[in-house]
């Protein structure tokens, strides 16, 4: 009997309708087969595709197209080229048989064959066809699996490369920030107490400008390495984009067109708004350069999910897109676009850190960034940030820092001698009574000596048996009224967990300006002195505050 699987599909091509009855009778003993009859040989290929034929029986002598031509047509079409063809003929002629096999027939039966022979031939050829299709399907599945494996290996290699570069840049940025703090601190101290003439002041300001540029470079490196402390709050990205609209237009210039499309039902997201602002601004600058000052920049904001790109994990997102009509990127450039210091701009016109900073920030914020580009058609950068159901946080007014001092006692804990000396010099010039400690263990000795201390300004990463966090715990226990302000050029794993700064801590990143240092210290000392509830007039216990 023929294979009883339902995937046995027999197509009979014959201009005589009675032949259908003969073949159907011959296959009576076959289980779960399907017999389809077609009298028009011109439709042979079409019908064979529609019924997914596993065997075609074709009459040799027909008025419009004979069996030779039908067989040739089946062999010529890619969808039917492998379907077995059995030619039916009343002529038992070796020459005719040879010609049938020459045009592609798989078998030849003389009318009318014994039902047992018919079943055997059909069963054999149908089984061979199904086996071939299963093999082809398996090979196709294997090719897809290999392609997916190759893509996964490529993505893993890229992720490992980016992680290795990130670890290197994070460490470099930490040391770089300490060097900048030494230079900047001493220059600022020179401005405060150096009695400089106008020419010397101009030189100091020029040097401080260089320090500022270096600090931005280090911040970009830390952003790429996903090691910058983020002050994440729930924001309305649409509000942020509307506030940036005028700035974007100024950046692009009068020859460029800016189109802003913001979904009226756009959700909120938890992100550092200042860093997001910097990322969008950098993307706009890249777009301006790619369009050579003219073209169209499109900024979109919309809710995304569940139809997401393959690179984005399932979830609900807010999608921000910056798309330009510039020259676009070739494939080899696109593959390296997120690497730090990789740039196609001439020397001196770009650092190659704009996209790498965006990449690190988005990843650290729990999102994904997707870059697409086509030469001559432009580039699109899409940022997917997790959607939040919480209400956006109120926008706080930004107050300029003022260089204000006081008479309180401050303990400066810093293992870098030159950083410690310049910082102590600045605080002393502001009127504070300053005590210096080389490491946390020495700071503990000073605390245990009974010295009055109003605030401790301590580096995060220091050598020795006592860590900065342990020092904070000792201060909380021994000096409950004393404030603590941390500083670091690289605080990952100590104060920062999964890229987020602990909301109970107050951190001033290196390199810092005297104005910023003075403002943070006065802010904490005022909170220390502020009456608290029923205990008015009594100094409140030490509290760590989040970034403001």
C-alpha positions in Angstrom: 0.0 0.0 0.0 1.0 3.6 -0.6 2.4 5.6 2.4 -0.6 6.4 4.5 0.5 9.9 5.4 -1.7 12.7 4.1 1.3 14.4 2.3 0.9 12.0 -0.7 -0.5 14.3 -3.3 -1.0 12.8 -6.8 -1.7 15.1 -9.8 -3.1 13.5 -13.0 -2.7 15.5 -16.3 -4.8 14.0 -19.0 -7.2 15.3 -21.7 -9.5 12.3 -21.4 -11.8 12.6 -18.3 -12.3 8.8 -18.0 -8.6 8.4 -17.2 -9.4 10.0 -13.8 -11.7 7.1 -13.0 -9.2 4.5 -14.0 -6.4 6.0 -11.9 -8.7 6.6 -9.0 -9.8 2.9 -9.2 -6.2 1.8 -9.3 -5.4 3.8 -6.1 -8.4 2.6 -4.3 -6.3 0.6 -1.9 -4.2 3.6 -1.0 -4.9 5.2 2.3 -4.8 9.0 2.9 -3.7 10.0 -0.6 -5.1 12.9 -2.5 -5.8 12.7 -6.3 -6.2 15.8 -8.3 -7.2 15.8 -12.0 -6.4 18.5 -14.5 -7.5 18.2 -18.2 -5.7 21.3 -19.4 -1.9 20.6 -19.7 -1.1 24.3 -19.9 -2.0 24.6 -16.2 0.2 21.7 -15.1 2.8 23.9 -13.3 0.2 26.1 -11.6 -1.9 23.2 -10.3 1.2 21.2 -9.2 2.2 24.2 -7.0 -1.3 24.7 -5.6 -1.8 21.1 -4.5 1.8 20.6 -3.5 2.0 17.5 -5.7 4.4 14.8 -4.6 3.9 12.8 -7.9 2.6 14.0 -11.3 1.1 11.4 -13.7 1.1 12.9 -17.2 -0.4 11.5 -20.4 2.0 11.4 -23.3 -0.4 12.1 -26.2 -2.5 15.3 -25.7 -3.7 17.8 -28.4 -2.3 21.1 -27.0 0.8 20.1 -25.1 2.2 16.5 -25.2 3.7 14.8 -22.2 7.2 15.7 -23.2 6.5 19.4 -23.1 4.5 19.2 -19.8 7.5 17.4 -18.3 9.9 19.9 -19.6 7.8 22.8 -18.2 7.6 21.1 -14.8 11.4 20.7 -14.8 12.0 24.3 -15.8 10.1 25.9 -12.8 12.0 26.1 -9.5 8.9 25.2 -7.5 8.3 22.0 -9.5 11.7 21.0 -10.8 12.0 18.2 -8.2 8.5 16.7 -8.3 8.7 13.1 -9.7 6.9 12.8 -13.1 5.5 9.4 -14.3 4.7 9.4 -18.0 1.6 7.4 -19.0 1.6 6.1 -22.6 -0.1 3.4 -24.7 3.2 3.0 -26.6 5.7 0.5 -25.3 8.5 1.9 -27.5 12.1 2.2 -26.2 12.8 5.3 -28.3 9.8 7.1 -26.8 10.8 5.9 -23.3 14.3 7.3 -23.9 13.0 10.6 -25.0 10.7 10.9 -22.0 13.6 10.2 -19.6 15.7 12.7 -21.6 13.3 15.6 -20.9 13.2 14.8 -17.2 10.6 12.0 -16.5 11.3 9.8 -13.5 9.3 6.8 -14.7 7.3 5.4 -17.6 4.1 3.3 -17.4 2.2 1.7 -20.2 -1.5 2.2 -20.1 -3.2 0.8 -18.1 -0.8 -0.5 -15.4 -1.8 -3.1 -12.9 -3.1 -1.4 -9.7 -0.4 -3.0 -7.6 2.3 -1.7 -9.9 0.7 1.7 -10.0 0.6 1.9 -6.2 4.2 0.7 -5.9 5.5 3.3 -8.4 3.5 6.1 -6.8 4.5 5.1 -3.3 8.2 5.0 -4.2 8.3 8.4 -6.0 6.0 10.2 -3.5 8.2 8.9 -0.6 11.3 10.1 -2.4 9.8 13.5 -3.0 8.8 13.9 0.6 12.2 12.8 1.8 13.8 15.4 -0.5 11.6 18.1 0.8 12.3 17.1 4.4 16.0 17.2 3.6 15.8 20.6 2.0 13.8 21.9 4.9 16.4 20.6 7.3 19.2 22.2 5.3 17.3 25.5 5.2 16.7 25.4 8.9 20.4 24.6 9.4 21.4 27.6 7.3 19.1 29.8 9.3 20.6 28.4 12.6 24.1 29.0 11.3 23.2 32.5 10.3 21.7 33.2 13.7 24.7 31.6 15.4 27.1 33.8 13.3 25.0 36.9 14.1 25.0 36.0 17.8 28.8 35.3 17.8 29.3 38.7 16.0 27.1 40.4 18.6 29.0 38.7 21.4 32.3 39.7 20.0 31.2 43.3 19.6 29.8 43.3 23.2 33.1 41.8 24.5 35.1 44.4 22.6 33.0 47.3 23.8 33.2 46.0 27.4 37.0 45.7 27.2 37.3 49.2 25.8 34.8 50.4 28.5 36.9 48.9 31.3 40.0 50.5 29.9 38.4 53.9 29.4 36.8 53.8 32.8 40.2 53.3 34.5 41.9 56.0 32.3 39.1 58.5 33.0 39.6 58.0 36.8 43.3 58.8 36.6 42.7 61.5 34.1 40.2 63.2 36.4 42.7 63.2 39.3 45.3 64.8 37.1 42.8 67.5 35.9 41.8 68.1 39.5 45.4 68.8 40.5 45.9 71.2 37.5 42.5 72.9 37.9 42.6 73.1 41.7 46.0 74.8 41.7 45.0 77.2 38.9 41.8 78.1 40.8 43.8 78.6 44.0 46.2 80.8 42.0 43.3 82.9 40.9 42.0 83.2 44.5 45.2 84.1 46.3 47.8 84.7 43.6 47.6 88.5 43.1 47.8 88.0 39.4 48.0 90.8 36.8 45.7 90.9 33.9 48.0 89.0 31.6 48.6 86.2 34.1 44.8 86.0 34.8 44.2 85.6 31.0 46.8 82.8 30.9 45.2 81.1 33.9 41.7 81.3 32.3 43.1 79.8 29.1 44.6 76.9 31.0 41.3 76.4 32.9 39.5 76.3 29.6 41.8 73.4 28.7 40.9 71.7 32.0 37.2 72.1 31.2 37.7 70.4 27.8 39.6 67.6 29.4 36.8 67.2 32.0 34.2 66.9 29.2 36.4 64.3 27.4 36.7 62.2 30.6 32.9 62.5 31.1 32.3 61.2 27.6 34.7 58.3 28.3 32.8 57.4 31.5 29.5 57.7 29.6 30.7 55.2 27.0 32.1 52.9 29.7 28.7 53.0 31.4 30.4 54.2 34.6 29.1 57.7 35.1 26.8 58.2 38.1 23.3 58.9 36.8 20.8 61.1 38.6 17.8 59.4 37.1 14.3 60.8 37.6 11.0 60.2 35.9 10.7 62.7 33.0 8.4 63.6 30.2 10.7 63.3 27.1 8.2 65.3 25.0 8.6 68.2 27.4 12.4 67.9 27.2 12.3 67.9 23.3 10.0 70.9 23.2 12.4 72.8 25.5 15.3 71.8 23.2 13.6 72.9 19.9 15.1 76.4 19.7 18.5 75.1 20.6 18.3 72.4 17.9 17.4 75.0 15.3 20.3 77.2 16.3 22.7 74.3 16.1 21.5 73.3 12.6 21.5 76.8 11.2 19.0 78.6 8.9 19.6 76.3 5.8 18.4 73.2 7.6 14.8 72.2 8.2 13.8 70.7 11.6 10.6 68.5 11.9 9.5 67.5 15.3 6.9 64.8 15.8 5.8 64.0 19.3 3.1 61.5 20.2 0.4 63.3 22.2 0.1 60.1 24.4 3.9 59.8 24.9 4.7 58.0 28.1 7.3 58.9 30.7 10.7 57.3 31.3 13.2 57.2 34.1 16.4 58.8 32.9 19.0 61.4 33.7 17.5 64.5 31.9 20.8 66.4 31.7 22.6 63.4 30.1 19.7 62.8 27.7 19.8 66.4 26.7 23.6 66.1 25.9 23.0 62.9 23.9 20.3 64.5 21.7 22.3 67.6 21.2 25.3 65.5 20.1 23.1 63.6 17.7 21.8 66.8 16.2 25.4 68.1 15.7 26.4 64.8 14.0 23.3 65.2 11.7 24.2 68.8 10.9 27.7 67.8 9.9 26.4 64.8 7.8 24.0 67.2 6.0 26.7 69.9 5.5 24.4 72.5 7.0 21.3 71.8 4.8 18.7 69.1 4.6 16.0 67.9 7.0 16.4 66.8 10.6 13.5 64.8 11.9 13.0 64.3 15.7 10.4 61.8 16.7 9.1 60.7 20.1 6.6 57.9 20.4 5.6 54.8 22.4 7.1 51.6 21.2 6.1 47.9 21.7 5.4 45.1 21.0 6.7 45.4 17.4 10.4 46.1 18.2 13.7 45.6 16.3 15.4 42.3 16.9 18.1 44.1 18.9 15.6 45.4 21.5 14.3 43.1 24.3 10.5 42.7 24.6 8.9 45.4 26.7 7.2 48.8 26.7 9.5 51.7 25.6 9.6 55.3 24.8 11.3 55.7 21.4 13.3 58.9 20.6 14.6 59.2 17.0 17.0 61.6 15.4 17.0 61.1 11.6 18.8 63.2 9.0 18.9 63.3 5.2 22.7 63.5 5.1 25.3 61.5 3.2 24.8 58.3 5.3 27.4 55.7 6.3 28.8 52.7 4.4 28.6 49.3 6.1 32.2 49.3 7.3 31.7 52.7 9.0 28.3 51.7 10.5 29.9 48.7 12.2 32.4 50.9 14.0 30.2 53.9 14.7 29.9 53.3 18.4 33.6 52.8 19.1 35.2 55.6 21.1 37.6 57.9 19.1 36.4 56.5 15.8 35.5 59.4 13.5 35.3 60.1 9.8 35.8 63.8 10.3 39.2 65.5 9.6 41.7 65.8 12.4 40.7 68.5 14.9 37.0 68.5 13.8 35.7 65.6 16.0 36.7 63.5 19.0 34.7 60.4 17.9 33.0 60.3 21.3 29.5 61.6 20.4 27.9 58.2 19.4 30.0 56.2 21.9 28.7 58.5 24.7 25.1 58.0 23.5 25.7 54.2 23.4 27.0 54.0 26.9 24.4 56.3 28.4 21.4 54.5 26.8 22.8 51.1 27.8 23.4 52.3 31.4 19.9 53.6 31.5 18.5 50.2 30.7 17.6 51.0 27.1 18.8 50.1 23.6 20.1 52.3 20.8 19.6 51.3 17.1 21.6 52.9 14.3 20.6 52.5 10.7 22.1 54.3 7.7 22.2 54.2 3.9 24.7 56.0 1.7 23.1 58.9 0.0 19.9 58.6 2.0 20.8 59.6 5.6 21.1 58.2 9.1 18.6 57.3 11.8 19.4 56.9 15.5 16.6 55.4 17.6 16.8 55.4 21.4 14.5 53.0 23.3 14.1 53.8 26.9 11.9 51.7 29.3 8.5 53.3 29.8 7.5 54.3 33.3 4.0 54.5 34.8 5.1 57.0 37.4 4.3 60.7 37.0 7.1 62.9 35.9 9.1 64.7 38.6 8.7 68.4 38.9 11.5 70.4 37.1 13.7 72.2 39.6 15.1 75.7 38.9 18.8 75.7 38.4 20.7 78.2 40.6 24.2 79.5 39.7 26.9 78.5 42.1 28.5 81.2 44.2 31.9 81.2 45.7 30.8 81.4 49.4 32.8 80.3 52.4 32.4 80.0 56.2 34.1 79.4 59.5 33.3 75.7 60.0 35.8 72.9 60.3 36.2 70.6 57.3 38.1 67.3 57.2 39.6 66.6 53.7 40.3 62.9 53.1 42.3 62.3 49.9 45.2 59.9 49.1 46.4 62.0 46.1 48.7 64.5 47.8 48.5 67.3 45.2 44.7 67.0 45.0 44.4 67.1 48.7 46.7 70.2 49.1 45.0 72.2 46.3 41.5 71.4 47.7 42.6 72.3 51.3 44.1 75.5 50.0 40.9 76.5 48.3 38.8 75.8 51.4 41.2 77.6 53.6 41.1 80.6 51.3 37.3 80.5 51.7 37.7 80.9 55.5 37.2 77.2 56.6 39.3 75.5 59.3 40.8 72.6 57.3 42.1 69.3 58.5 43.9 66.9 56.1 44.0 63.1 56.1 45.9 60.9 53.6 43.4 58.0 53.9 40.3 56.8 55.6 42.2 55.1 58.5 43.9 58.4 59.4 40.6 60.2 59.2 39.2 57.7 61.7 42.1 58.5 64.1 41.3 62.2 63.8 37.6 61.6 64.5 38.5 59.4 67.5 40.8 62.2 68.9 37.8 64.3 69.7 38.3 67.0 67.1 35.2 69.0 66.2 34.3 68.4 62.6 31.3 70.0 60.7 31.8 68.2 57.4 34.0 65.5 55.9 35.0 65.8 52.2 36.3 62.4 51.2 37.5 60.7 48.1 35.6 57.5 47.3 38.4 55.2 46.1 41.4 55.1 48.5 44.0 52.6 49.6 44.1 51.1 53.1 42.1 48.9 55.4 39.1 51.4 55.8 36.9 52.1 52.8 35.1 55.4 52.2 31.7 53.7 53.0 33.1 52.4 56.3 34.3 55.9 57.1 30.8 57.1 56.5 29.4 54.5 58.9 31.9 55.6 61.6 31.0 59.2 61.1 27.3 58.4 61.5 28.1 56.6 64.7 30.7 58.9 66.3 29.7 62.3 64.9 26.0 62.1 64.1 25.8 65.9 63.4 28.5 65.8 60.8 27.8 66.0 57.1 29.7 64.0 54.5 30.4 64.9 50.9 32.0 62.3 48.6 34.1 63.0 45.5 35.4 60.8 42.8 36.4 60.6 39.2 35.1 57.0 39.0 32.8 55.7 41.7 31.4 52.5 40.1 30.9 49.6 42.5 31.4 51.7 45.6 28.7 54.4 45.6 27.2 53.6 42.2 25.2 50.4 41.6 24.0 49.4 38.2 24.9 52.9 37.0 22.6 54.6 39.5 23.8 56.7 42.4 22.4 55.8 45.8 19.8 58.5 46.5 21.0 58.8 50.1 24.5 59.9 49.1 25.9 63.3 48.0 28.6 63.1 45.4 30.7 65.8 43.7 32.5 64.5 40.6 36.1 65.3 39.8 37.3 67.6 38.4 35.2 70.2 40.3 35.3 74.0 40.3 35.7 75.9 43.6 32.2 77.4 43.0 30.7 74.0 42.8 32.6 72.7 45.8 31.7 75.8 47.9 28.0 75.6 46.9 27.7 71.9 47.8 29.4 72.4 51.2 27.3 75.4 52.1 24.2 73.4 51.0 25.0 70.6 53.4 26.0 72.8 56.2 22.8 74.8 56.0 20.8 71.5 56.1 22.9 70.5 59.2 21.9 73.7 61.0 18.3 73.8 59.9 15.8 73.1 62.7 14.1 69.7 62.4 10.6 69.0 63.6 10.1 69.3 67.3 13.8 69.4 68.0 14.2 73.0 66.8 17.5 74.5 67.8 19.1 71.0 68.1 21.4 70.0 65.3 19.9 67.3 63.2 21.6 64.0 62.7 24.0 63.4 59.7 22.1 62.9 56.5 23.3 61.9 53.0 21.6 63.7 50.2 21.1 62.8 46.5 22.5 65.0 43.8 20.7 68.3 43.2 
